[in-house]
């Protein structure tokens, strides 16, 4: 018994019990991830991945957008331009 222990303390050690529970959960998570990796390995097709379909690609121009598109917009997350945040 240490100087900080009380004779009235319960016989179990809650932090130790919590550590054991966390270790069990971590072990279970590790087992499930390994199982998923094995299943994904079996489902993966053989050979290199297929090249992307060019017909699905979208070209984004380098030219600046017309600023008038944003004249009546709010700044996302900041609210309207003419009002102050609370």
C-alpha positions as protocol buffer text, in pm:
chain_id: "A"
residue {
  index: 1
  type: UNK
  ca { x: 0 y: 0 z: 0 }
}
residue {
  index: 2
  type: UNK
  ca { x: 138 y: 346 z: -92 }
}
residue {
  index: 3
  type: UNK
  ca { x: 110 y: 665 z: 110 }
}
residue {
  index: 4
  type: UNK
  ca { x: -177 y: 778 z: -114 }
}
residue {
  index: 5
  type: UNK
  ca { x: -383 y: 462 z: -75 }
}
residue {
  index: 6
  type: UNK
  ca { x: -669 y: 462 z: 166 }
}
residue {
  index: 7
  type: UNK
  ca { x: -766 y: 151 z: 358 }
}
residue {
  index: 8
  type: UNK
  ca { x: -1119 y: 222 z: 239 }
}
residue {
  index: 9
  type: UNK
  ca { x: -1029 y: 202 z: -131 }
}
residue {
  index: 10
  type: UNK
  ca { x: -1204 y: -65 z: -332 }
}
residue {
  index: 11
  type: UNK
  ca { x: -996 y: -374 z: -410 }
}
residue {
  index: 12
  type: UNK
  ca { x: -1005 y: -307 z: -786 }
}
residue {
  index: 13
  type: UNK
  ca { x: -807 y: -40 z: -963 }
}
residue {
  index: 14
  type: UNK
  ca { x: -1039 y: 161 z: -1196 }
}
residue {
  index: 15
  type: UNK
  ca { x: -761 y: 313 z: -1410 }
}
residue {
  index: 16
  type: UNK
  ca { x: -615 y: -36 z: -1456 }
}
residue {
  index: 17
  type: UNK
  ca { x: -961 y: -170 z: -1549 }
}
residue {
  index: 18
  type: UNK
  ca { x: -1000 y: 112 z: -1802 }
}
residue {
  index: 19
  type: UNK
  ca { x: -659 y: 33 z: -1951 }
}
residue {
  index: 20
  type: UNK
  ca { x: -759 y: -332 z: -1987 }
}
residue {
  index: 21
  type: UNK
  ca { x: -1084 y: -232 z: -2157 }
}
residue {
  index: 22
  type: UNK
  ca { x: -900 y: -1 z: -2396 }
}
residue {
  index: 23
  type: UNK
  ca { x: -647 y: -276 z: -2474 }
}
residue {
  index: 24
  type: UNK
  ca { x: -932 y: -523 z: -2547 }
}
residue {
  index: 25
  type: UNK
  ca { x: -1101 y: -269 z: -2777 }
}
residue {
  index: 26
  type: UNK
  ca { x: -774 y: -194 z: -2955 }
}
residue {
  index: 27
  type: UNK
  ca { x: -705 y: -565 z: -3003 }
}
residue {
  index: 28
  type: UNK
  ca { x: -1054 y: -615 z: -3146 }
}
residue {
  index: 29
  type: UNK
  ca { x: -1010 y: -318 z: -3380 }
}
residue {
  index: 30
  type: UNK
  ca { x: -675 y: -457 z: -3496 }
}
residue {
  index: 31
  type: UNK
  ca { x: -831 y: -799 z: -3566 }
}
residue {
  index: 32
  type: UNK
  ca { x: -1114 y: -642 z: -3766 }
}
residue {
  index: 33
  type: UNK
  ca { x: -882 y: -419 z: -3971 }
}
residue {
  index: 34
  type: UNK
  ca { x: -663 y: -720 z: -4053 }
}
residue {
  index: 35
  type: UNK
  ca { x: -973 y: -913 z: -4161 }
}
residue {
  index: 36
  type: UNK
  ca { x: -1084 y: -625 z: -4384 }
}
residue {
  index: 37
  type: UNK
  ca { x: -736 y: -602 z: -4536 }
}
residue {
  index: 38
  type: UNK
  ca { x: -740 y: -974 z: -4615 }
}
residue {
  index: 39
  type: UNK
  ca { x: -1090 y: -947 z: -4767 }
}
residue {
  index: 40
  type: UNK
  ca { x: -987 y: -644 z: -4973 }
}
residue {
  index: 41
  type: UNK
  ca { x: -678 y: -829 z: -5093 }
}
residue {
  index: 42
  type: UNK
  ca { x: -895 y: -1112 z: -5225 }
}
residue {
  index: 43
  type: UNK
  ca { x: -1142 y: -873 z: -5389 }
}
residue {
  index: 44
  type: UNK
  ca { x: -870 y: -669 z: -5559 }
}
residue {
  index: 45
  type: UNK
  ca { x: -842 y: -747 z: -5931 }
}
residue {
  index: 46
  type: UNK
  ca { x: -511 y: -878 z: -6056 }
}
residue {
  index: 47
  type: UNK
  ca { x: -283 y: -644 z: -6247 }
}
residue {
  index: 48
  type: UNK
  ca { x: -245 y: -268 z: -6253 }
}
residue {
  index: 49
  type: UNK
  ca { x: -552 y: -48 z: -6209 }
}
residue {
  index: 50
  type: UNK
  ca { x: -736 y: 59 z: -6522 }
}
residue {
  index: 51
  type: UNK
  ca { x: -665 y: 403 z: -6666 }
}
residue {
  index: 52
  type: UNK
  ca { x: -930 y: 669 z: -6594 }
}
residue {
  index: 53
  type: UNK
  ca { x: -1200 y: 716 z: -6856 }
}
residue {
  index: 54
  type: UNK
  ca { x: -1116 y: 1042 z: -7044 }
}
residue {
  index: 55
  type: UNK
  ca { x: -1485 y: 1102 z: -7115 }
}
residue {
  index: 56
  type: UNK
  ca { x: -1543 y: 1145 z: -6739 }
}
residue {
  index: 57
  type: UNK
  ca { x: -1272 y: 1410 z: -6698 }
}
residue {
  index: 58
  type: UNK
  ca { x: -1367 y: 1777 z: -6666 }
}
residue {
  index: 59
  type: UNK
  ca { x: -1131 y: 2051 z: -6777 }
}
residue {
  index: 60
  type: UNK
  ca { x: -1110 y: 2342 z: -6535 }
}
residue {
  index: 61
  type: UNK
  ca { x: -994 y: 2662 z: -6704 }
}
residue {
  index: 62
  type: UNK
  ca { x: -706 y: 2867 z: -6558 }
}
residue {
  index: 63
  type: UNK
  ca { x: -883 y: 3193 z: -6636 }
}
residue {
  index: 64
  type: UNK
  ca { x: -1026 y: 3386 z: -6340 }
}
residue {
  index: 65
  type: UNK
  ca { x: -1397 y: 3361 z: -6269 }
}
residue {
  index: 66
  type: UNK
  ca { x: -1624 y: 3658 z: -6326 }
}
residue {
  index: 67
  type: UNK
  ca { x: -1638 y: 3836 z: -5987 }
}
residue {
  index: 68
  type: UNK
  ca { x: -2001 y: 3934 z: -6048 }
}
residue {
  index: 69
  type: UNK
  ca { x: -2089 y: 3571 z: -5973 }
}
residue {
  index: 70
  type: UNK
  ca { x: -2020 y: 3645 z: -5606 }
}
residue {
  index: 71
  type: UNK
  ca { x: -2176 y: 3992 z: -5563 }
}
residue {
  index: 72
  type: UNK
  ca { x: -2476 y: 3869 z: -5360 }
}
residue {
  index: 73
  type: UNK
  ca { x: -2309 y: 3577 z: -5190 }
}
residue {
  index: 74
  type: UNK
  ca { x: -2232 y: 3533 z: -4822 }
}
residue {
  index: 75
  type: UNK
  ca { x: -1886 y: 3445 z: -4704 }
}
residue {
  index: 76
  type: UNK
  ca { x: -1917 y: 3082 z: -4611 }
}
residue {
  index: 77
  type: UNK
  ca { x: -1909 y: 3044 z: -4235 }
}
residue {
  index: 78
  type: UNK
  ca { x: -1888 y: 3421 z: -4180 }
}
residue {
  index: 79
  type: UNK
  ca { x: -2240 y: 3533 z: -4263 }
}
residue {
  index: 80
  type: UNK
  ca { x: -2354 y: 3821 z: -4477 }
}
residue {
  index: 81
  type: UNK
  ca { x: -2110 y: 4101 z: -4562 }
}
residue {
  index: 82
  type: UNK
  ca { x: -2329 y: 4382 z: -4423 }
}
residue {
  index: 83
  type: UNK
  ca { x: -2384 y: 4222 z: -4080 }
}
residue {
  index: 84
  type: UNK
  ca { x: -2155 y: 4148 z: -3788 }
}
residue {
  index: 85
  type: UNK
  ca { x: -2113 y: 3813 z: -3624 }
}
residue {
  index: 86
  type: UNK
  ca { x: -2272 y: 3777 z: -3279 }
}
